[in-house]
Amino acid sequence: MESFKRIEKDCRNIISDEISSAIRDICSRHNLDIDDEMSRFSELIQKKDIKKKTMKSRVILPWTGKRIDGWCCGIRLCHDLHVQCNNSPEDGTYCKTCLNQIQKNDNNKPTYGCISDREAVGVFDYKNPKNGKKIANYASVMYKLNISRQEAEEEATKLGISIQEEHFKIIKTTRGRPKKKVNVVVDDTDSETEIVPKKKAGRPKKIPDEIINTNSNLKEDLFEKLTNKLETYTLKENVNKEQNKLNNANLESDSDSDSDSDSDSDSDSDSD
């Protein structure tokens, strides 16, 4: 490994010497200032070295309280984790995207703040400057994006940071409105606990007289209708009973007349 680094260093020196001699030759032929051209070349090499040294993580990592050198000093939302922007800085501090945000914002900061704001509070205490929302739970983000703990820790080691244990704990959150609180009244004389719901503030609503009169009229109309139906039903039932009685009487009279006619015919036959 050491021999490989030595060879790499020697190759860089050889290339640098060749480029320097080429620059001197060009400057002499075109009457250019050698010192100015060499300083420009050195600045260009430094910028390229910075970009080469800037490492980006293969997976999303949380904020651990330590800024990463060579990265932009702005904050990216990144699944509500609010982490350091991993782009290369254009002016030594911010990347092109964050610089555009600074120009648009009145506070001369990126939309989600700068890394100094993140360092000013606890690792888990930062809030979104736009809506005041808390940072997301990293364990939940890992679950959504299918990131294993081993992958996250390996990438963090490459960047020279360590992830706190709290980041790997899933925090359950409840959605919707919070439950209403109830006042608990405890009676010393009784072992049971009585739960009294909180009453609404203000006077109870008064029922208008019109509604009361309307309800009473409806009740009277309903009672009258039911009474009429009951009387009609009773009358029909009585009529049916009387009709049945008449029918039964007619049947009995018919049967008696039939029996009398039979007896008369028998007596006639005997006399013969």
Disulfide bonds with the S-S distance in Angstrom:
none
